[in-house]
Amino acid sequence: MTEIWAQAALWLGLALLASMISIWLRIATALSEIVVGTIAQMFIGALLGSALLAGDSNWIKFLSGAGAILLTFLAGAELDPAVFRKQWKQASVIGLTSFIGPFLGCAALARWGLGWSPEASWLAGIAMSTTSVAVVYAVMLEFGINTTDYGKTVLAACFITDLATVVALGLIFAPFTFRTLVFLAVGVVAFLILPLIVPRFFRRYGGRPSELEAKFLMFALFGLGALATWADSEAVLPAYLLGMVLAGTVGKDHALIRRLRTLTFGLLTPFYFIRAGSLVSLPALVAAPGAFLALLLAKMATKVAGVYPVTQLYKAPKREGMYTTLLMSTGLTFGTISALFGLSHALITQAQYSALVAAVIGSAVIPTLIANAFFLPRHLVSAREEAPSR
């Protein structure tokens, strides 16, 4: 157990350092955690050995995965059903545009520009087409934008993009099996029943120090996540859908949301974001930066070329339009999941995987830094959160 406690202390120490850096530099904590994880993986691994920062331990994978699930659930719970019904066309058009351009553009670049195989090229298109709900939600939460109609519309567009990514991955690579049917059937039943029973269940048994509400939600999230992975899907997909269907009940319980945020941001998401950063090998990128830079630039260029005109079509102010475009250019969860899927199924090589993961993580950092530095819609930022904090 000594090694586990030492690892836990190191990872949470890095999370504390990342939080301090985010305060000093006035950037989102999620981004500083990714960068700290990337740098720490190189320097701490060289000084103290790679075992201390190894992100492949089962307990670290669990905490990281749990952080992604709960963060995605919270993002879904922030969606106001009334706002979504009002803005679903805009969110759908932005989300699908955000997917199609990078999917086709990056696949073409990988095939004819980098000389990758057809399978690897399609996988690259899928990985680079994603938008990170986790990063976008974390950044918006820092500035209080998540509670605005604008923020909820952008989060809905992020979901549309990632849903298209999952569908593309399934149609091109993952077989549609009996397990898929079981997952869809159980999911539909759960999403229909839970909004009916959760309010009654919480009114009767909730409001106690035992935190029954949090336990019930995590039971449902982890259960649906297990079913999703059993069906060769991803655990974060039902988490976002569950957040959406419970937005009208759980999402309006501000005390419960604050408690879930404390658990998620205080313990779980540091493992998720720092682990994401630790997957990048800086020496490998320095030795062969071409594929990484080409994929990152292609993703950002195709996102801007597709999303920004759509925001102008819906008459968004130019600052908000560019901010939306840059946030839609982020990627992390589904991008790394898609790359890992390709590596584990021998669709891509280790070198191609490193380039993809580095480009995905780069897209989580660079567009967001540009967005917050130059295009932050300050009229939407609440005065209380003018200085980013958790």
Secondary structure by P-SEA (a helix, b strand, c coil): caaaaaaaaaaaaaaaaaaaaaaaacccaaaaaaaaaaaaaccccccccccccccccaaaaaaaaaaaaaaaaaaaaaccaaaaaacaaaaaaaaaaacaaaaaaaaaaaaccccccaaaaaaaaaaaacccaaaaaaaaaaacccccaaaaaaaaaaaaaaaaaaaaaaaccccccaaaaaaaaaaaaaaacccccaaaaaaaccccccaaaaaaaaaaaaaaaaaaaaacccaaaaaaaaaaaaccccccaaaaaaaaaaaaaaccaaaaaaaaaacccaaaaaacaaaaaaaaaaaaaaaaaccaaaaaaacccaaaaaaaaaaaacccaaaaaaaaaaaaaccccaaaaaaaaaaaaaaacaaaaaaaaccccccccccccccccc
